[in-house]
Amino acid sequence: MRRGVIYSLLRPALFRIDAEKAHGLALKALKHAPTSRPPAFAPSLATRVAGIDFANPVGMAAGFDKDGEVPDALLGLGFGFAEVGSITPLPQSGNPKPRLFRLVEDRAVINRMGFNNGGAQAAVDRLEARLGRPGVVGINIGANKDSPDRVADYATMARLMAPLAGYLAVNISSPNTPGLRALQDESALTGLLDAVIEARGAVCGEDGPPIFLKVAPDLEPADVDAISRIAMDRKLGALIVSNTTISRPPLSSPHAGESGGLSGAPLRDLAQQRLRDFRKATGGAMPLVGVGGIATAEDAWARIRAGASLVQLYSAMVYEGPGIAKAIAKGLERLMKRDGFATVAEAVGTE
Ligand SMILES: Cc1cc2nc3c(=O)[nH]c(=O)nc-3n(C[C@H](O)[C@H](O)[C@H](O)COP(=O)(O)O)c2cc1C
């Protein structure tokens, strides 16, 4: 039986379990699944972004595998890359439970996890052990909630993780760590990126992994312009657009009133519009990773045509199950053929 069919049978039972417990079960299942090598994809899906070769442009977004426990299992499911994290220097437990909610009627999720993770050292040990395996693993870094010096936290994380990462994703856009998103402000961002770049250089010299910056969808046009300018000036590898939103488009689920970041279908149009804004502000000079509400090949294709060189998803896997990466990659191959594109790169920003 195909994965999608099995998942649609299992889903009602899974959805009766508390969302965070169900997520724990999914991680456990992936941890104990026999490790398979990443599947092969059509050459038309292969793409090179920020000097990295991706077998296909569909990645797992940060937050699913916060501790870097199952990147190879995710690659084995057909994701073209897996972003682990956010990881902070010290372990932290995050916000009180419940803090993760399925909004089934809206095909959405609200979370206020608050960077729960096992800390840098445990992740380093795990990620070191997988070095040399095929596939791109990005490492998403964050700061501890109670840190007296958040910039120093990001620098520490860059130093520890640069030797292990396909790319480093600097996450300053989680709505669940108070004050974190203020790091997106111009002067704070410059200082932060300089510290991260210096830390990467100190351990990797010229050969360090590219730095991706993950931004919020809740930004004003002036923020978009300033972030774009700084990203280009500091020669970042890519901007990841976007994290969850603190805004609340119309929702019908009973959990609609929960506080935290909203993701999934109701984020789709906002994230796509913000991606267009960044495409315009960067003039196509900076690769963009499109994320937010992508659930189908058509969604992924629209994001690529709007300017994304790569896409990511998380919430849709909750609703569609573990076959989603392969299904979207296959669908993309078909849509590229239909529209007459031989490579993903050719289609980026052509809407
Ligand atoms: C439960 C949950 C936890 C998340 N944790 C993180 C995180 O630790 N770091 C991060 O950068 N993004 C995190 N995200 C945001 C996702 O990476 C993604 O940007 C967002 O969910 C939008 O994509 P989606 O609509 O496909 O889920 C999290 C999302 C969810 C649903």
Ligand as a Chemical Component Dictionary entry (heavy atoms), coordinates in Angstrom:
data_LIG
# 
_chem_comp.id                   LIG 
_chem_comp.type                 NON-POLYMER 
_chem_comp.pdbx_formal_charge   0 
_chem_comp.three_letter_code    LIG 
# 
loop_
_chem_comp_atom.comp_id 
_chem_comp_atom.atom_id 
_chem_comp_atom.alt_atom_id 
_chem_comp_atom.type_symbol 
_chem_comp_atom.charge 
_chem_comp_atom.model_Cartn_x 
_chem_comp_atom.model_Cartn_y 
_chem_comp_atom.model_Cartn_z 
_chem_comp_atom.pdbx_ordinal 
LIG C1  C1  C 0 5.317  22.873 15.735 1  
LIG C2  C2  C 0 6.189  23.802 14.964 2  
LIG C3  C3  C 0 7.456  24.096 15.448 3  
LIG C4  C4  C 0 8.289  24.953 14.751 4  
LIG N1  N1  N 0 9.539  25.201 15.222 5  
LIG C5  C5  C 0 10.385 25.987 14.501 6  
LIG C6  C6  C 0 11.723 26.209 14.948 7  
LIG O1  O1  O 0 12.170 25.673 15.953 8  
LIG N2  N2  N 0 12.509 27.036 14.207 9  
LIG C7  C7  C 0 12.069 27.631 13.042 10 
LIG O2  O2  O 0 12.841 28.337 12.402 11 
LIG N3  N3  N 0 10.812 27.414 12.597 12 
LIG C8  C8  C 0 9.974  26.614 13.290 13 
LIG N4  N4  N 0 8.699  26.396 12.826 14 
LIG C9  C9  C 0 8.241  27.099 11.604 15 
LIG C10 C10 C 0 8.348  26.242 10.343 16 
LIG O3  O3  O 0 9.684  25.924 10.072 17 
LIG C11 C11 C 0 7.732  26.979 9.131  18 
LIG O4  O4  O 0 8.476  28.150 8.903  19 
LIG C12 C12 C 0 6.267  27.341 9.349  20 
LIG O5  O5  O 0 5.588  26.320 10.047 21 
LIG C13 C13 C 0 5.543  27.598 8.038  22 
LIG O6  O6  O 0 5.536  26.450 7.216  23 
LIG P1  P1  P 0 4.277  25.440 7.127  24 
LIG O7  O7  O 0 3.064  26.275 6.873  25 
LIG O8  O8  O 0 4.628  24.526 5.988  26 
LIG O9  O9  O 0 4.244  24.734 8.421  27 
LIG C14 C14 C 0 7.843  25.539 13.523 28 
LIG C15 C15 C 0 6.565  25.232 13.048 29 
LIG C16 C16 C 0 5.737  24.375 13.740 30 
LIG C17 C17 C 0 4.372  24.061 13.193 31 
# 
loop_
_chem_comp_bond.comp_id 
_chem_comp_bond.atom_id_1 
_chem_comp_bond.atom_id_2 
_chem_comp_bond.value_order 
_chem_comp_bond.pdbx_ordinal 
LIG C1  C2  SING 1  
LIG C2  C3  SING 2  
LIG C2  C16 DOUB 3  
LIG C3  C4  DOUB 4  
LIG C4  N1  SING 5  
LIG C4  C14 SING 6  
LIG N1  C5  DOUB 7  
LIG C5  C6  SING 8  
LIG C5  C8  SING 9  
LIG C6  O1  DOUB 10 
LIG C6  N2  SING 11 
LIG N2  C7  SING 12 
LIG C7  O2  DOUB 13 
LIG C7  N3  SING 14 
LIG N3  C8  DOUB 15 
LIG C8  N4  SING 16 
LIG N4  C9  SING 17 
LIG N4  C14 SING 18 
LIG C9  C10 SING 19 
LIG C10 O3  SING 20 
LIG C10 C11 SING 21 
LIG C11 O4  SING 22 
LIG C11 C12 SING 23 
LIG C12 O5  SING 24 
LIG C12 C13 SING 25 
LIG C13 O6  SING 26 
LIG O6  P1  SING 27 
LIG P1  O7  DOUB 28 
LIG P1  O8  SING 29 
LIG P1  O9  SING 30 
LIG C14 C15 DOUB 31 
LIG C15 C16 SING 32 
LIG C16 C17 SING 33 
# 
